[in-house]
Amino acid sequence: MGLRASARLRPNAAAVVKGYVMSVSRHLEVRNVGNVLAVRFHDREIRDDAVIEEIGKELFGLIESEKGANVVLNFQNVSFLSSAALVKLIAAYKLIKSRGGGLKLCSIRPEFKEVFSITHLDRLFEILPDEAAALEAFEAAV
């Protein structure tokens, strides 16, 4: 079973894929990779306030259930990210840090990187080219 097949799992289902524990919710796919939670977004566009709230609840619930968790947020599937979504990212960062964990972002489109740079959020978030690099960065920090 590959990662693409995982999308067929029902919401909040869990499975073991290539040795990783994975869960799927409405908006997020989460894999445990060592001591890191690798999170991918299902939504291509994160712009609707209701969707942003739902993503926030799913993400914050995940963070609160894993004290001290290191989290990689993978934006590979995301083609649009609203400013309200950025506010949620900042809140997630603060929650993760307060619980003793770390956050890294990856696979961010160039136009998003420009926004992160203009708003100086690139100073807050560590942005890596892909999920493998983000996972390696956590591994190297140990």
matplotlib code that plots the C-alpha trace (Angstrom):
import matplotlib.pyplot as plt

x = [0.0, 1.6, 0.9, -1.6, -3.7, -3.9, -6.3, -8.9, -8.9, -12.0, -11.6, -9.8, -8.7, -5.3, -3.1, 0.5, 2.1, 5.7, 6.4, 5.0, 1.8, -0.4, -3.8, -6.0, -8.6, -10.7, -7.9, -4.7, -2.7, -0.3, 2.6, 4.8, 8.3, 10.6, 10.0, 8.4, 4.9, 4.9, 1.7, 0.4, -2.6, -5.3, -6.7, -5.2, -6.6, -6.6, -8.7, -12.2, -12.6, -14.5, -11.9, -9.1, -10.9, -11.3, -7.7, -6.7, -8.8, -7.3, -3.8, -4.1, -5.7, -2.7, -0.2, -2.0, -2.1, 1.7, 3.6, 7.0, 6.3, 8.4, 6.2, 6.8, 4.1, 4.3, 2.7, 3.3, -0.4, -1.2, -1.6, -3.3, -2.7, -4.7, -3.4, -5.9, -4.1, -0.8, -2.3, -3.2, 0.4, 1.8, -0.6, 0.5, 4.1, 3.5, 1.6, 4.3, 7.1, 5.2, 4.9, 8.6, 8.5, 9.7, 8.1, 9.5, 7.7, 8.5, 7.6, 6.5, 5.8, 8.1, 5.2, 4.5, 8.2, 8.1, 5.1, 7.0, 10.0, 8.0, 6.2, 9.5, 7.8, 10.8, 12.6, 10.1, 9.6, 12.4, 11.5, 13.1, 12.9, 11.1, 9.9, 13.1, 15.2, 12.8, 12.9, 16.7, 17.0, 15.1, 17.3, 20.5, 19.3, 19.2]
y = [0.0, 3.3, 6.7, 7.6, 4.6, 6.1, 8.7, 5.9, 5.4, 6.8, 10.0, 9.4, 6.0, 4.6, 2.2, 1.0, 2.1, 1.0, 0.7, 4.1, 4.6, 6.9, 8.5, 10.3, 13.0, 15.2, 17.7, 16.1, 13.0, 12.3, 9.8, 9.0, 9.0, 8.2, 11.0, 13.3, 13.8, 14.3, 16.2, 16.6, 18.7, 17.2, 20.6, 22.3, 25.6, 26.7, 29.9, 29.3, 30.4, 27.3, 25.0, 26.9, 26.5, 22.7, 22.4, 24.3, 22.0, 18.9, 20.3, 21.6, 18.4, 16.5, 18.8, 18.6, 14.8, 14.5, 16.5, 17.5, 16.4, 17.5, 18.4, 18.7, 20.5, 19.5, 22.0, 19.9, 19.7, 23.3, 25.8, 28.6, 29.7, 32.6, 35.1, 33.6, 30.3, 32.0, 33.1, 29.5, 28.5, 31.0, 29.7, 26.1, 27.2, 28.8, 25.7, 23.3, 25.4, 25.7, 21.9, 21.4, 20.4, 21.9, 22.8, 22.8, 23.6, 22.0, 21.9, 25.5, 27.1, 30.0, 32.5, 31.4, 31.8, 35.3, 36.1, 34.5, 36.6, 39.9, 39.3, 38.0, 34.7, 33.1, 34.2, 32.4, 29.2, 26.9, 26.2, 23.2, 22.1, 18.8, 16.4, 14.3, 17.4, 18.4, 15.0, 14.9, 18.3, 17.0, 13.9, 16.0, 18.1, 15.0]
z = [0.0, -1.1, 0.3, -2.5, -1.5, 2.0, 0.8, 0.5, 4.3, 6.0, 8.0, 11.3, 10.2, 11.1, 9.1, 9.0, 5.7, 5.0, 8.8, 9.6, 11.7, 9.7, 10.4, 8.0, 8.9, 6.7, 6.0, 7.2, 6.6, 9.5, 9.6, 12.6, 11.3, 14.3, 16.7, 14.1, 13.0, 9.2, 8.2, 4.7, 3.8, 1.6, 0.6, -2.5, -1.4, 2.2, 2.0, 3.3, 7.0, 7.9, 6.3, 8.1, 11.4, 10.8, 9.9, 13.0, 15.2, 13.6, 13.9, 17.4, 18.5, 17.1, 18.8, 22.1, 22.0, 21.5, 24.1, 22.9, 19.3, 16.4, 13.5, 9.8, 7.8, 4.1, 1.7, -1.4, -2.3, -1.4, -4.3, -2.3, 1.3, 2.8, 5.4, 7.9, 7.4, 8.2, 11.5, 12.3, 11.5, 13.9, 16.6, 15.9, 16.1, 19.5, 20.8, 19.6, 21.2, 24.5, 24.6, 24.0, 20.3, 17.1, 13.8, 10.3, 7.0, 3.7, 0.0, 0.0, -3.4, -4.4, -4.3, -0.7, 0.2, -1.1, 1.3, 4.2, 3.3, 3.0, 6.3, 8.0, 8.8, 7.3, 10.4, 12.6, 10.5, 9.3, 5.7, 3.9, 0.3, 0.9, 3.6, 3.5, 4.3, 7.1, 8.6, 8.3, 10.0, 13.1, 13.0, 12.9, 15.9, 18.2]

ax = plt.figure().add_subplot(projection="3d")
ax.plot(x, y, z, "-o")
ax.set_aspect("equal")
plt.show()
